[in-house]
């Protein structure tokens, strides 16, 4: 896995802060100066944590079990991936 740079972490924070207060992407977290993973939190999915990792071709968003769900070439595209993840109620009905 590649590490996130400080400017990428700043970009994630900037994207998150631009969202309306009631948006489904409720927060994010990471640990360390150049982390290998950022966690994205969603309220409509009952506070599930989705790991975001960086690859040579962009970013990968996985579910809490580590299964890759979405690839995004840019961090701005990541927002669409976060919005596309079904909530738990949608997963249970499938």
C-alpha positions in Angstrom: 0.0 0.0 0.0 1.1 3.5 -0.7 1.0 6.2 2.0 -1.2 9.3 1.9 0.6 12.6 1.8 -0.2 15.6 4.0 -1.7 17.3 1.0 -4.0 14.4 0.3 -5.1 14.3 3.9 -5.8 18.1 3.6 -7.8 17.4 0.4 -9.9 14.7 2.2 -10.6 17.2 5.0 -11.5 20.0 2.5 -13.9 17.8 0.6 -15.5 16.6 3.8 -15.9 20.2 5.1 -17.6 21.3 1.9 -20.5 18.9 2.4 -23.7 19.9 4.0 -24.1 19.1 7.7 -26.6 16.4 7.0 -24.6 14.6 4.3 -24.3 10.8 4.7 -20.5 11.1 4.9 -20.3 12.0 8.6 -16.6 12.0 9.2 -13.2 10.6 8.6 -10.2 9.6 10.7 -6.6 8.4 10.4 -3.6 7.8 12.5 0.0 8.9 11.9 1.7 11.5 9.8 1.7 9.5 6.5 -1.0 6.9 7.0 -1.6 3.9 4.7 -5.3 4.1 5.4 -8.0 6.6 6.1 -11.4 5.6 7.5 -14.6 7.1 6.1 -17.7 7.1 8.4 -21.3 7.0 7.1 -24.4 7.7 9.2 -26.9 6.0 6.9 -24.9 2.8 7.2 -25.2 2.8 11.0 -21.7 4.2 11.7 -19.9 1.6 9.6 -16.3 2.4 8.9 -15.0 2.2 5.3 -11.2 2.0 4.8 -9.8 4.1 2.1 -6.4 3.1 0.7 -4.1 4.6 -1.9 -2.8 2.8 -5.0 -0.6 3.7 -7.9 -3.7 4.4 -10.0 -5.9 6.2 -7.4 -7.9 5.3 -4.4 -9.8 2.2 -3.2 -12.7 2.3 -0.8 -13.5 -1.1 0.9 -16.1 -2.3 3.3 -15.5 -3.1 6.9 -14.4 -6.6 6.0 -11.7 -5.3 3.6 -13.6 -6.2 0.4 -12.9 -3.6 -2.3 -16.1 -1.8 -3.2 -15.0 1.2 -5.3 -12.0 2.5 -7.1 -11.7 6.3 -7.6 -9.0 7.9 -9.7 -9.1 11.1 -7.7 -10.1 12.1 -4.2 -12.9 14.3 -5.6 -14.3 11.1 -7.3 -14.2 9.4 -3.9 -17.3 11.5 -2.8 -19.4 9.8 -5.5 -18.1 6.4 -4.3 -19.1 7.2 -0.7 -22.6 8.2 -1.8 -23.0 5.0 -3.9 -22.4 2.6 -1.0 -25.8 1.1 0.0 -27.0 1.4 3.6 -27.3 -1.6 5.7 -31.1 -1.8 5.1 -30.5 -2.0 1.4 -27.9 -4.7 1.8 -30.2 -6.8 4.0 -33.0 -6.6 1.5 -30.9 -8.0 -1.4 
